[in-house]
């Protein structure tokens, strides 16, 4: 295996696979030329929704906007590669474009090489993820497998044929996954419109209760719960007093206040249901509790460090408890704030997907509370199936209700306790509700199992891509042809042609007439020549002196110099290191000492 040398600033070492004898390894500078974006970058705030030329930046979308400013355009004669310094994304660009302002590195593959080969090669290289830090230095540190030119083309052709087959499979899997989601929505719609249990009602008429009986049952459950809750509060107060009355006095339970009847506007958007069902409000069947805000400034007399659920923990139809945070809570308030078995959780909101989503609590953590952005509903009837029924209603029809009743701004929406209390909930006989819950559990569980299989297949598809790339860039995907020009000869020819072009460019500069009447300002090209001669770090002040920029220079000369220097530092051509109170410079291609 071949290893590139790590720098002192990061111990990551790129590993390169063994390669066939006709191949060799080439450095970044042998493969790529950095195309300057100086003076061409367009800030995101200047992107247009339509225009003459696309703007390409380091974002996930290929095009991020448009521009009509012709001076910002990079003309594309041969395909270019655009690397996201922060995001690590790579884009294959075949048409003229304008670069985005932040973190964009434009790379041209050396003449005589096949650009598409190096595009695919990048995805076989696993650069480290440093978040929003810069990653271009890691890419420049890599060694790149270089096969003969004809083999580069054969590899790309084979990779893209195989990838097309994988993409078709992925497309089918994603369509199946989407169909499963629609199936789940259709199943819940059928359940809460009474169609799922229509045959059951016919066969079990003796188990049905009329709306008047249902409401009387709810009232009995509610009165019993409040009586028990009042006794719980009295016990908590007695304990608080015996412990020396530390912290605030335990909260007295809220008194139930009857909800208003459903309006005609509400009934118009709710599903039609069987005549033996009835609508009530969430406030009629459950106590609605708020959570605790996280505050480091809060002063507590008798604190207890307590786990709590955040919005991220409460998903639609399940809880994600991979990461649980804690906060200090006053001991005397802990009982009133704690979650109880089969409490129903509802998110306050955020973006629209979070609005009102939730699931039930099953004592996964012995003592746990909720943050203030997560509401909890404690049903007056203590039954798991009942809690699941209400939560599934909230995750389906309740979602539309919350969007209509929540406070909304651009892409954001939220509900408050009043809106949540008013949520209409369908009520049916306990026996039918249990049958609905049973049928939903069986069918949704089967759908979840199929969804998990699809996810596993998508993961395998991604692994297959990586396997294809690994074989492709270690010489195992296509056969080698001894008649192909060896990579060593190819690279030598590329170097020779580049040297000839550089010499011709220098001769052109020397033969160009000079105008003695004007004093030429130093340019960054001169600075690069200074750094090439230096071959190591040099202070910015010393470099400026070499260019004739000093105390006698005009402010325009100094500003122009540093403006150009800033652009080339951003493009990765020149490296800067801060030493004490002074900047030191060197070419980015210099070897690390």
Residue pairs with C-beta under 8 A, 6 or more apart in sequence:
1 15
1 16
1 17
1 18
2 15
2 16
2 25
2 143
3 13
3 14
3 15
3 16
4 13
4 14
4 16
4 141
4 142
4 143
5 13
5 141
5 592
6 12
6 13
6 141
7 137
7 141
7 592
8 592
9 137
10 128
10 137
10 138
12 128
12 138
12 141
14 125
14 138
14 141
14 142
14 143
16 25
16 142
16 143
16 145
17 145
17 470
17 473
17 474
18 474
19 25
19 145
19 147
19 474
19 475
20 147
20 475
20 480
22 147
22 148
22 151
22 480
22 482
22 484
22 486
22 487
23 145
23 146
23 147
23 148
23 475
23 487
24 146
24 487
24 488
24 491
25 143
25 144
25 145
25 146
26 143
26 144
26 146
26 491
27 143
27 144
28 139
28 140
28 141
28 142
28 144
29 140
29 589
30 110
30 491
30 494
30 495
31 109
31 110
31 113
31 118
31 144
31 146
32 81
32 107
32 108
32 109
32 110
32 118
33 107
33 108
33 110
34 105
34 106
34 107
34 108
34 571
34 572
34 573
35 74
35 80
35 106
35 107
35 108
36 567
36 568
36 571
36 573
37 74
37 99
37 104
37 106
37 567
37 570
37 571
38 564
38 567
38 568
38 571
39 71
39 567
40 71
40 72
40 73
40 74
40 98
40 99
41 72
41 99
41 100
41 101
41 102
41 104
42 55
42 65
42 67
42 69
42 72
42 98
42 99
42 100
42 101
43 101
44 57
44 64
44 65
44 100
44 101
44 102
46 67
47 55
47 64
47 65
47 66
47 67
47 100
48 65
48 66
48 67
48 68
49 65
49 66
50 66
51 65
51 66
51 67
51 68
52 66
52 67
52 68
52 70
53 66
53 67
53 68
53 70
53 72
53 73
53 96
53 97
53 98
54 63
54 65
54 66
54 95
54 97
54 98
55 63
55 64
55 65
55 66
55 67
55 97
55 98
55 99
55 100
56 62
56 63
56 64
56 82
56 91
56 93
56 97
56 98
56 99
56 100
56 104
57 64
57 84
57 99
57 100
57 101
57 102
57 103
57 104
58 82
58 83
58 84
58 85
58 86
58 87
58 89
58 100
58 102
58 103
58 104
59 84
59 87
59 89
59 100
60 87
60 89
62 91
64 100
67 98
69 98
72 98
72 99
73 96
73 97
73 98
74 80
74 96
74 97
74 98
74 99
74 106
75 96
76 93
76 94
76 95
76 96
76 97
78 108
78 109
78 111
78 115
79 92
79 93
79 94
79 109
79 115
79 116
80 93
80 106
80 107
80 108
80 115
81 90
81 91
81 92
81 93
81 106
81 107
81 108
81 109
81 115
81 118
81 119
81 122
82 90
82 91
82 93
82 99
82 104
82 105
82 106
82 107
83 89
83 90
83 104
83 105
83 106
83 107
83 136
83 139
84 90
84 103
84 104
84 105
85 103
85 104
85 105
85 134
85 135
85 136
85 572
86 102
86 103
86 132
86 133
86 134
86 135
87 103
88 127
88 129
88 135
90 119
90 122
90 123
92 115
92 116
92 119
99 106
103 134
105 136
105 571
105 572
109 115
109 118
110 494
110 498
111 494
111 497
111 498
112 149
112 490
112 493
112 494
112 497
113 146
113 149
113 152
113 490
113 494
114 149
114 152
114 153
114 156
116 156
117 152
117 153
117 155
117 156
118 144
120 155
120 156
120 159
120 469
120 472
121 144
121 145
121 469
121 473
123 465
123 469
124 466
124 469
124 470
124 472
124 473
125 139
125 142
127 135
127 138
127 139
128 135
128 138
136 572
137 572
140 572
140 588
145 473
145 474
145 475
146 487
146 490
146 491
147 155
147 475
147 480
147 487
148 481
148 484
148 485
148 486
148 487
148 490
149 484
149 485
149 490
150 481
150 484
150 485
151 478
151 480
151 481
151 484
154 478
155 472
155 473
155 477
155 478
158 472
158 477
158 478
159 468
159 469
159 472
159 477
162 468
163 465
163 468
166 461
166 464
166 465
169 457
169 461
170 458
170 461
173 454
173 457
173 458
173 461
174 458
176 450
176 454
177 451
177 454
177 455
180 447
180 450
180 451
180 454
183 447
184 444
184 447
185 396
187 196
187 440
187 443
187 444
187 447
188 392
188 395
188 396
188 397
188 440
189 271
189 396
190 196
191 197
191 392
191 436
191 439
191 440
192 271
192 273
192 393
192 396
192 397
192 426
193 271
193 272
193 273
194 201
194 273
194 274
194 277
194 428
196 436
196 439
196 440
197 432
197 435
197 436
197 439
200 432
200 435
201 208
201 274
201 276
201 432
204 431
204 432
207 429
207 431
207 432
208 276
208 429
208 431
208 432
209 217
209 276
209 429
209 430
210 276
211 276
211 277
211 278
211 427
214 278
214 427
214 428
214 429
215 278
215 280
215 427
217 430
218 280
218 284
218 285
218 380
218 381
218 427
221 285
221 380
221 381
222 256
222 284
222 285
222 380
224 380
225 287
225 380
226 253
226 255
226 256
229 253
229 287
230 253
232 253
232 335
233 250
233 251
233 252
233 253
236 250
236 332
236 335
236 336
237 249
237 250
240 246
240 247
240 249
240 250
240 332
246 301
246 302
246 331
246 332
247 300
247 301
247 302
247 330
247 331
247 332
247 333
248 330
248 332
248 333
249 332
250 332
250 333
250 335
250 336
251 333
251 336
253 287
254 287
256 283
257 283
258 284
259 280
259 281
259 283
259 284
259 421
259 422
260 422
262 270
262 279
262 281
262 424
266 424
267 279
269 400
269 401
269 404
270 279
270 397
270 424
271 397
271 426
273 279
273 426
274 428
276 428
276 429
277 426
277 427
277 428
278 426
278 427
279 424
279 425
279 426
279 427
280 424
280 425
280 427
281 421
281 422
281 423
281 424
281 425
282 288
282 377
282 390
282 420
282 421
282 422
282 423
282 424
282 425
283 421
283 422
285 379
285 380
285 381
285 390
285 425
285 427
286 344
286 377
286 378
286 379
286 380
286 390
287 377
287 378
287 380
288 375
288 376
288 377
288 417
288 420
288 421
289 336
289 337
289 370
289 375
289 376
289 377
289 378
290 372
290 375
290 417
291 308
291 309
291 337
291 369
291 370
291 371
291 372
291 373
291 374
291 375
291 376
292 308
292 327
292 329
292 337
292 369
292 370
292 371
292 372
293 371
293 372
294 308
294 327
294 371
298 328
300 328
300 329
300 330
301 330
302 330
302 331
302 332
303 328
303 329
303 330
303 331
304 328
304 329
304 330
304 331
304 334
305 326
305 327
305 328
305 329
306 326
306 327
306 328
306 329
306 334
306 367
306 368
306 369
307 324
307 325
307 326
307 365
307 367
307 368
307 369
308 324
308 325
308 326
308 327
308 368
308 369
308 370
308 371
309 319
309 324
309 339
309 345
309 368
309 369
309 370
309 371
309 374
310 325
310 371
310 373
310 374
311 347
311 348
311 350
311 354
311 371
311 373
311 374
312 320
312 323
313 319
313 320
313 321
313 323
313 324
313 374
314 320
314 345
314 346
314 347
314 357
314 358
314 359
314 374
315 357
315 359
316 353
316 357
316 358
316 359
316 395
317 357
317 359
317 391
317 392
317 395
318 359
319 345
319 359
319 361
319 364
321 364
321 365
324 365
324 368
327 371
329 337
329 369
334 367
334 369
337 369
337 370
338 367
338 368
338 369
339 361
339 363
339 368
339 369
339 370
339 376
340 361
340 378
341 361
341 362
341 363
341 382
342 360
342 361
342 362
342 379
342 382
342 383
342 384
342 386
342 387
343 360
343 361
343 376
343 377
343 378
343 379
343 387
344 358
344 359
344 360
344 361
344 376
344 377
344 378
344 379
344 387
344 390
344 391
344 394
345 358
345 359
345 360
345 361
345 370
345 374
345 375
345 376
345 377
345 391
346 356
346 357
346 358
346 374
346 375
346 376
346 377
346 394
346 415
346 420
347 354
347 355
347 356
347 357
347 358
347 373
347 374
347 375
348 372
348 373
348 374
348 375
348 414
348 415
348 416
349 355
349 356
349 373
349 402
349 406
349 412
349 413
349 414
349 415
350 373
350 412
350 413
350 414
351 411
351 412
351 413
352 403
352 411
352 412
352 413
355 399
355 402
355 403
355 406
355 413
355 414
355 415
356 394
356 395
356 398
356 399
356 401
356 402
356 406
356 415
356 420
357 395
357 399
358 374
358 391
358 394
358 395
359 391
359 395
360 384
360 387
360 388
360 391
361 368
361 376
362 384
370 376
375 417
375 420
377 390
377 420
379 386
379 387
379 390
383 430
385 433
385 434
385 437
385 438
386 430
386 433
388 437
388 440
388 441
389 433
389 436
389 437
390 425
392 440
393 425
393 426
394 423
398 423
401 423
401 424
402 413
402 415
402 419
402 423
403 413
405 415
405 419
405 422
406 413
406 414
406 415
406 419
407 413
407 414
407 415
407 416
428 436
468 477
471 477
472 478
514 520
521 556
521 557
521 560
521 561
522 547
522 548
522 549
522 557
522 561
523 564
524 561
524 564
524 565
524 567
524 568
526 547
527 543
527 547
527 561
527 564
527 565
527 574
527 585
528 573
528 574
528 587
530 538
530 543
530 546
530 547
531 538
531 543
531 574
531 585
531 586
531 587
532 587
534 543
534 586
535 590
536 586
536 590
536 593
537 577
537 584
537 585
537 586
538 584
538 585
538 586
539 579
539 582
539 583
539 584
539 585
540 565
540 576
540 582
540 583
540 584
540 585
541 582
543 585
544 550
544 561
547 561
549 557
549 558
549 561
565 574
565 585
568 574
569 575
569 576
572 588
573 587
573 588
574 585
574 586
574 587
574 588
575 585
575 586
575 587
575 588
575 590
576 583
576 584
576 585
577 583
577 584
577 586
578 584
